[in-house]
Amino acid sequence: MADAGPQPEGAGLPGSVPGLPGSVAGLPGSVAGLPGSVAGLPGGAGLPGGVAAAWGVRERPHKGPKPALSLSRIVAAAVRVADTEGLDAVSMGRVATELGTAPMSLYRHVSSKEELLTLMVDAAWDEAPGTPTAGEGWRAGLSRWAWALRAGARRHPWVVRIPLNSLPIMPNEVAWFENALACLADTELTEARKASVIMLLAGYVRNLATTEADIAAAIKASRLAPMEWMAAYPRMLAELTDPRRFPALAKFLAAGVFEMEDGPDDEFIFGLDRILDGIEVLIQR
């Protein structure tokens, strides 16, 4: 159906902040409370707890015994709960049970569930793909980057359910941002346009991942096989619509589109290629 290259191995998917012209919306982001500038940098009044913890710069009390838990163990346990039981199952109590400890012991490392979700998102994206190799063009680099984002969303489908409400500031988020910028380094795009390209591409990956997760949930709830579920749609449309009122739709249904089984990545490849085609036009101007 499309002609993007083979899927490389990789991980991670960045998020978005709508309505921020000239800034990076569309990279992973879920840190609350960053109004206009990064708290803790010029114009800020201190790093949010989750950010400080992720970067290893949050102060800890020196008195008392060394904690038996670690932040990384807590986050890993929370990710396991989300992967196996769904995002709604994640709570401080459930994570504590997963770790065989009391809920209060978690608060020495994580101040709230919201902070835990922030840390989970960054962990779910994992490390950014490798830096562009010598001779790798911008298109191959961004394609590799997008496939890696898709892989991350497939490993942890719940990650696209967590609202995005900041610029990329967590360690893995920043690494993903850096990697995408590096892919565009040899183009003549302005820095602002590079940010727009990254936002477009990451938004596409995230949107399709969300749609696919919704469809998968609907199929599961129907208890039908995927092709049975798809085939029911044109039958209902044919029963409900008059071809004289919906002639274009009638032609579409007659083509038997929903009777053809596509590969699991066909739609992603088609959209990715079209976006990269558009970016190529922009770069060549």
DRENTILO-746479 format. One line per 3 residues: number of its first residue (from 1); for each residue z, y, x of N, C-alpha, C, O. Coordinates in steps of 0.2 Angstrom, whole numbers. Example, Ala and Ser with C-alpha at 12.3 -4.5 7.8 and 13.67 -1.06 7.14 Angstrom:
2
1) 39:-28:66:39:-22:62:39:-16:66:42:-17:71; 35:-11:64:36:-5:68:39:0:64:40:6:67
//
This chain:
285
1) 0:-6:4:0:0:0:0:6:4:-2:12:2; 3:6:10:3:11:15:2:9:22:2:3:23; 3:14:27:1:12:33:6:14:39:4:15:44
4) 13:15:37:18:16:42:19:10:46:17:5:44; 21:11:52:22:6:57:27:1:55:31:2:50; 28:-4:59:34:-9:57:40:-6:57:42:-1:61
7) 45:-9:54:52:-6:53:56:-8:60:56:-14:62; 58:-2:63:62:-4:69:69:-5:67:71:-3:62; 73:-8:72:80:-9:70:83:-3:71:82:1:76
10) 89:-1:68:92:5:68:98:5:63:99:1:59; 101:11:63:106:12:58:107:19:56:105:24:60; 110:20:51:112:27:49:108:31:44:102:30:44
13) 111:35:40:107:40:35:111:46:34:116:46:31; 108:52:37:111:59:36:111:62:29:107:59:25; 115:67:27:115:70:20:113:77:19:108:79:23
16) 116:81:15:112:87:13:116:93:10:121:91:6; 115:99:12:118:105:9:113:109:5:109:112:9; 112:108:-1:106:112:-4:108:120:-4:113:122:-3
19) 102:123:-4:102:130:-4:105:134:2:108:139:2; 103:131:8:105:134:14:99:136:18:97:132:23; 95:141:17:89:142:20:90:143:28:94:147:30
22) 86:140:32:86:140:39:92:136:42:93:137:48; 95:132:38:100:128:41:99:121:39:94:119:36; 103:116:42:101:109:41:105:106:35:110:104:35
25) 101:106:29:103:102:24:99:96:24:94:96:26; 102:90:22:99:84:22:101:79:28:98:74:29; 106:82:32:109:77:37:115:75:34:118:77:29
28) 118:69:37:124:67:34:129:72:34:130:76:39; 133:73:29:138:78:28:143:76:22:140:75:17; 149:76:23:154:75:18:161:78:19:166:76:17
31) 161:84:23:167:87:25:168:93:21:164:97:21; 173:93:17:175:98:12:178:104:16:181:103:21; 177:110:13:180:116:16:178:119:22:181:121:26
34) 171:119:22:168:123:28:164:129:25:158:128:25; 167:134:23:163:140:20:159:144:25:162:148:28; 153:143:25:148:147:29:148:146:36:143:146:40
37) 154:145:39:154:143:46:159:137:48:163:136:43; 158:134:53:162:128:54:169:130:56:171:134:60; 174:128:52:181:130:53:183:127:60:181:122:62
40) 187:132:63:189:130:70:185:133:75:187:133:81; 179:135:73:174:139:78:174:146:76:178:148:71; 171:151:79:171:158:77:170:159:70:165:156:67
43) 175:162:66:175:163:59:179:158:55:179:158:49; 181:153:59:185:147:55:193:148:57:194:152:62; 197:144:54:204:145:55:207:138:57:213:137:55
46) 203:134:59:206:127:61:202:122:58:199:122:53; 201:116:62:196:111:60:200:107:54:206:106:54; 196:105:49:198:100:44:201:94:47:198:92:53
49) 206:91:44:209:85:47:204:79:49:205:77:54; 200:78:44:195:72:46:191:74:52:189:69:55; 188:80:52:184:82:58:188:81:64:185:78:69
52) 194:84:65:198:84:71:200:77:73:199:75:78; 201:72:67:203:65:69:197:62:72:197:58:77; 191:63:69:185:59:71:183:61:78:181:57:82
55) 184:67:80:182:70:87:188:68:92:187:70:98; 194:66:89:199:64:94:203:70:96:206:70:102; 203:76:92:206:82:95:212:84:90:215:89:91
58) 214:80:85:220:81:81:226:80:85:227:74:88; 231:85:85:237:84:88:241:78:84:241:78:78; 245:74:88:249:69:85:256:71:88:257:73:94
61) 261:69:84:268:70:86:269:65:92:267:59:92; 273:67:97:274:63:103:280:59:102:281:54:106; 285:60:98:291:57:97:290:50:93:285:50:89
64) 294:45:94:294:39:90:289:34:93:286:35:98; 290:28:90:286:22:93:279:23:92:276:27:88; 275:20:96:268:20:95:266:16:89:268:11:87
67) 261:20:85:259:17:78:256:10:79:252:9:84; 257:5:75:254:-1:75:247:-1:73:243:-5:75; 245:4:68:238:5:66:235:10:70:238:14:74
70) 228:10:70:224:15:73:219:18:68:218:15:63; 217:24:69:212:27:64:206:22:63:203:22:58; 203:20:69:197:16:68:198:9:64:194:7:61
73) 204:6:65:206:0:61:206:2:53:204:-2:49; 209:8:52:209:10:45:203:11:42:201:9:36; 198:15:45:192:16:43:188:10:42:184:9:37
76) 188:6:47:184:-1:47:186:-5:41:182:-8:37; 193:-5:39:195:-8:33:193:-5:27:191:-9:22; 193:1:27:190:5:21:183:3:20:180:2:14
79) 179:3:25:172:1:25:171:-6:22:166:-7:18; 175:-10:24:175:-17:22:176:-18:14:172:-21:11; 181:-14:12:182:-14:5:177:-11:1:175:-14:-4
82) 174:-6:3:168:-3:0:162:-8:0:158:-8:-5; 161:-11:5:155:-16:6:156:-22:1:151:-24:-2; 162:-24:0:163:-30:-3:165:-29:-11:163:-33:-15
85) 168:-24:-12:171:-23:-19:168:-16:-22:169:-15:-28; 165:-12:-18:162:-6:-21:166:0:-19:172:-1:-18; 163:6:-20:167:12:-18:173:13:-22:178:16:-20
88) 172:12:-29:178:13:-33:184:10:-31:189:12:-33; 183:4:-28:189:0:-26:193:3:-20:199:1:-19; 190:8:-17:193:11:-11:199:16:-13:198:20:-17
91) 205:14:-11:211:18:-12:215:17:-6:215:12:-2; 220:22:-5:225:21:1:229:14:0:230:11:5; 230:13:-6:234:6:-7:230:0:-6:232:-5:-3
94) 224:0:-8:219:-6:-7:218:-7:0:218:-12:3; 217:-1:4:215:-2:11:222:-4:15:221:-8:20; 227:-2:13:234:-4:16:234:-12:15:237:-15:19
97) 233:-14:9:233:-21:7:228:-25:12:230:-30:15; 222:-22:13:217:-25:17:220:-26:25:219:-31:28; 224:-21:26:227:-21:33:234:-25:34:237:-25:39
100) 237:-27:28:243:-30:28:249:-25:29:254:-27:33; 248:-19:27:254:-14:28:255:-10:22:252:-12:17; 260:-6:22:262:-2:17:257:5:17:255:7:22
103) 256:7:11:251:13:10:254:19:14:250:23:17; 260:20:14:263:26:18:261:26:25:261:31:29; 260:20:28:259:19:35:252:22:37:251:24:43
106) 248:23:32:241:25:33:241:33:34:237:36:37; 246:36:31:246:43:31:248:46:38:248:52:39; 250:42:42:251:45:49:245:46:52:244:50:57
109) 239:43:50:233:44:53:228:48:48:223:51:51; 228:47:42:224:50:37:228:53:31:232:50:29; 226:60:30:230:63:26:229:62:18:233:64:14
112) 223:60:17:221:59:10:215:54:9:212:52:14; 214:52:3:208:48:2:202:52:3:197:49:6; 202:58:2:196:62:3:194:62:11:188:62:13
115) 199:63:15:198:63:22:196:56:24:192:55:28; 198:51:21:196:44:23:189:43:21:185:40:25; 187:46:15:180:45:13:175:49:18:170:46:20
118) 177:54:21:174:58:26:173:54:32:167:53:35; 178:50:34:178:46:40:173:40:39:170:38:43; 174:37:33:170:31:31:162:33:31:158:29:34
121) 160:39:29:153:41:29:151:41:36:145:38:37; 154:44:40:152:44:47:152:38:50:147:36:54; 156:33:49:156:26:52:151:22:49:148:18:52
124) 149:23:42:144:20:39:137:21:42:133:17:43; 136:28:44:129:29:47:129:26:54:123:25:56; 134:25:57:134:22:64:131:27:69:130:33:68
127) 130:24:75:127:28:80:119:30:79:116:26:75; 117:36:81:110:38:80:106:33:84:108:30:89; 99:32:82:95:28:86:94:31:93:96:37:94
130) 91:27:97:90:30:104:86:36:105:82:37:100; 87:39:110:83:45:111:75:44:112:74:38:114; 71:48:110:64:47:111:62:45:118:64:47:123
133) 58:40:118:55:37:124:50:41:127:46:45:123; 48:41:133:43:44:137:36:42:133:35:37:133; 33:47:131:26:46:128:27:45:121:21:44:117
136) 32:45:118:33:44:110:32:50:107:35:55:108; 27:51:103:25:57:99:30:58:94:35:54:92; 30:65:91:35:67:86:34:62:80:39:61:77
139) 28:60:78:27:56:72:31:49:73:34:47:68; 30:46:78:33:39:80:40:40:80:44:36:77; 43:45:83:50:47:83:53:48:77:58:45:75
142) 50:52:72:53:53:66:52:47:61:57:46:57; 47:43:62:46:37:58:52:32:60:55:29:56; 53:31:67:59:27:69:65:30:66:70:26:64
145) 66:36:66:72:39:64:73:38:56:79:36:54; 68:39:52:68:38:45:70:30:44:74:29:39; 67:26:47:68:19:46:75:17:48:78:13:44
148) 78:20:53:85:19:54:90:21:49:95:18:47; 88:27:46:92:30:40:92:25:35:97:23:32; 86:22:33:85:17:28:89:11:29:92:8:24
151) 89:9:35:93:3:37:101:4:36:104:0:33; 103:10:37:110:12:36:112:12:29:117:9:27; 107:15:25:109:15:17:108:8:14:112:7:9
154) 105:3:17:104:-3:15:111:-7:17:113:-12:13; 113:-6:23:119:-10:25:125:-7:21:130:-11:19; 125:-1:19:131:2:15:128:6:9:128:12:10
157) 126:3:4:123:6:-1:128:12:-5:125:17:-7; 134:11:-4:139:16:-7:139:23:-3:141:27:-6; 136:23:3:136:29:6:132:35:3:134:41:4
160) 127:33:-1:123:38:-4:127:41:-11:125:45:-14; 132:37:-13:136:39:-18:142:44:-17:144:47:-22; 143:46:-11:148:50:-9:145:57:-8:140:58:-4
163) 147:62:-12:144:69:-12:144:72:-5:148:71:-1; 138:75:-4:137:79:2:139:86:2:136:90:-3; 144:88:6:146:95:5:147:99:11:152:103:11
166) 144:98:16:144:101:22:138:101:27:134:96:26; 138:105:32:133:104:37:135:98:41:141:96:41; 131:95:45:133:89:49:138:92:55:137:96:59
169) 144:89:54:149:91:59:153:85:62:157:85:67; 152:79:59:156:73:61:152:70:67:146:72:68; 155:66:72:152:64:78:145:61:77:140:63:80
172) 145:56:73:138:52:72:133:57:68:127:57:70; 136:61:64:131:66:60:128:70:65:122:71:65; 132:73:70:129:78:75:124:74:79:119:77:81
175) 126:68:81:121:64:85:114:62:82:109:63:85; 115:61:75:108:60:71:104:67:71:98:67:72; 108:72:71:104:79:71:101:80:77:95:82:78
178) 105:79:83:102:80:89:96:75:90:91:77:93; 96:69:88:91:64:89:84:67:85:79:66:88; 85:69:79:79:71:75:76:78:79:70:78:79
181) 81:82:81:78:88:85:74:86:91:69:89:93; 77:81:94:74:79:101:67:76:99:62:77:103; 66:73:93:59:70:91:54:76:90:48:75:91
184) 57:82:89:52:87:87:52:92:93:49:98:93; 55:91:99:56:95:104:49:98:107:48:103:109; 44:93:107:37:95:110:33:98:105:27:100:107
187) 35:99:99:30:103:94:31:110:95:36:113:99; 27:114:92:28:122:92:31:124:86:31:130:85; 35:120:82:38:122:76:44:127:79:47:125:84
190) 46:132:75:52:135:76:58:131:75:57:126:71; 64:133:77:70:129:76:71:129:69:74:124:66; 70:134:65:71:134:58:67:129:54:69:126:50
193) 60:129:56:56:124:53:58:117:55:57:112:51; 60:116:61:63:109:63:68:107:58:68:101:56; 73:112:57:78:110:52:75:108:45:78:104:42
196) 70:112:43:67:111:36:64:104:36:64:100:31; 60:102:42:57:95:42:63:90:42:62:85:38; 68:91:45:73:86:45:77:85:38:78:80:36
199) 78:91:35:80:91:28:76:87:23:78:83:19; 69:88:24:64:85:20:64:77:21:65:74:16; 64:75:27:64:68:28:70:65:26:70:59:23
202) 76:67:28:82:64:26:83:64:19:86:59:16; 81:70:15:82:70:8:78:64:5:80:61:0; 72:63:7:68:58:5:71:51:5:71:47:1
205) 73:50:11:76:43:12:83:42:8:83:37:5; 87:47:7:93:47:3:91:46:-4:94:42:-8; 86:50:-6:84:50:-14:81:43:-15:83:40:-21
208) 77:40:-11:74:33:-13:80:28:-12:80:23:-16; 84:29:-8:90:24:-7:94:24:-14:96:19:-16; 95:30:-16:99:31:-22:95:28:-28:98:24:-32
211) 89:29:-29:85:26:-34:85:19:-34:85:15:-39; 84:16:-28:83:9:-27:90:5:-29:90:0:-32; 96:9:-27:102:6:-29:103:6:-36:106:2:-39
214) 101:12:-40:101:12:-47:98:6:-51:100:3:-55; 91:5:-48:87:0:-51:90:-7:-50:90:-11:-55; 93:-8:-44:96:-14:-43:102:-16:-47:103:-21:-49
217) 106:-10:-48:112:-11:-53:109:-12:-60:113:-16:-63; 104:-9:-62:101:-10:-69:99:-18:-70:100:-21:-75; 95:-20:-65:93:-27:-65:99:-32:-65:98:-37:-69
220) 104:-31:-61:109:-35:-61:113:-35:-68:115:-41:-70; 114:-29:-71:117:-29:-77:113:-32:-83:116:-35:-88; 106:-33:-82:102:-36:-87:102:-43:-87:100:-47:-92
223) 104:-46:-81:104:-53:-80:97:-56:-80:96:-62:-81; 92:-52:-79:85:-54:-78:83:-55:-71:86:-51:-67; 78:-58:-70:75:-58:-63:72:-52:-62:69:-49:-67
226) 71:-49:-56:68:-43:-55:61:-42:-58:60:-37:-62; 56:-47:-58:50:-46:-61:50:-47:-68:46:-43:-72; 55:-50:-71:56:-50:-78:58:-44:-81:56:-41:-86
229) 63:-41:-77:65:-34:-79:59:-29:-79:59:-25:-83; 55:-29:-74:50:-24:-73:45:-25:-79:42:-21:-81; 43:-32:-80:38:-33:-85:40:-31:-92:36:-30:-96
232) 47:-31:-93:49:-29:-100:47:-21:-101:47:-19:-107; 47:-17:-96:46:-10:-97:39:-9:-100:39:-5:-105; 33:-11:-97:27:-10:-101:26:-12:-108:23:-9:-112
235) 30:-18:-109:29:-21:-116:33:-16:-121:30:-15:-126; 38:-13:-119:42:-8:-123:38:-2:-124:37:0:-130; 35:0:-119:31:6:-119:25:5:-124:23:9:-128
238) 22:-1:-123:16:-2:-127:18:-2:-135:14:0:-139; 24:-5:-136:26:-5:-143:28:1:-146:27:3:-152; 30:6:-142:33:12:-144:28:18:-144:29:23:-148
241) 22:17:-140:18:23:-139:11:22:-143:9:16:-143; 8:27:-145:1:27:-148:-4:29:-143:-3:34:-140; -9:25:-141:-14:26:-136:-17:33:-137:-20:36:-132
244) -18:35:-144:-22:41:-145:-17:47:-143:-20:52:-141; -11:46:-143:-7:52:-141:-5:52:-134:-4:57:-131; -5:46:-131:-4:45:-124:-9:41:-120:-8:35:-118
247) -15:44:-120:-21:40:-117:-20:39:-110:-22:33:-107; -18:43:-106:-17:42:-99:-12:36:-98:-13:32:-93; -6:36:-102:-1:31:-101:-4:24:-103:-3:19:-100
250) -9:24:-108:-12:18:-111:-16:15:-105:-16:9:-104; -20:20:-101:-24:17:-96:-20:14:-90:-21:9:-87; -14:18:-89:-9:15:-84:-7:8:-86:-6:4:-82
253) -5:7:-92:-2:1:-94:-7:-5:-94:-6:-10:-92; -14:-3:-96:-19:-8:-96:-20:-10:-88:-23:-16:-87; -19:-6:-83:-20:-8:-76:-15:-13:-74:-16:-16:-69
256) -10:-15:-78:-5:-20:-76:-1:-19:-70:1:-23:-66; 1:-12:-69:4:-10:-63:11:-14:-62:13:-16:-57; 14:-15:-68:21:-18:-67:21:-26:-67:26:-29:-67
259) 15:-28:-67:14:-36:-66:12:-37:-59:12:-43:-57; 12:-32:-55:10:-34:-48:17:-33:-44:20:-28:-44; 18:-38:-40:25:-38:-36:23:-34:-29:20:-37:-25
262) 27:-29:-28:26:-25:-22:31:-28:-16:36:-31:-18; 30:-26:-10:34:-28:-5:40:-23:-5:40:-18:-8; 46:-25:-3:52:-21:-3:52:-15:0:56:-10:-2
265) 47:-14:4:47:-7:8:40:-3:6:39:2:9; 36:-6:2:30:-3:0:31:5:-2:27:9:1; 35:6:-7:36:13:-9:39:17:-3:36:23:-3
268) 43:15:1:46:19:6:40:21:11:40:26:13; 36:16:13:31:17:18:26:22:15:24:26:19; 24:21:9:19:26:6:22:33:6:19:38:8
271) 28:34:4:31:41:4:32:44:11:31:49:12; 34:39:15:35:41:22:29:44:25:29:49:29; 24:40:24:17:42:27:15:48:25:12:53:28
274) 16:50:18:13:56:15:17:62:18:14:67:19; 24:61:19:28:66:21:26:68:29:25:74:31; 25:63:33:23:64:40:16:67:40:15:71:45
277) 11:65:35:5:68:35:6:76:34:2:80:37; 10:77:29:11:85:28:14:88:34:12:94:36; 19:85:37:22:88:43:16:89:49:16:94:52
280) 12:84:49:7:85:54:2:91:53:0:94:58; 1:92:47:-3:98:45:0:104:47:-3:109:50; 7:104:46:11:110:48:11:111:55:10:117:58
283) 12:106:59:12:106:66:5:109:69:5:112:74; 0:107:66:-7:108:69:-9:115:67:-14:117:69; -5:119:63:-8:126:61:-8:130:67:-9:136:66
//
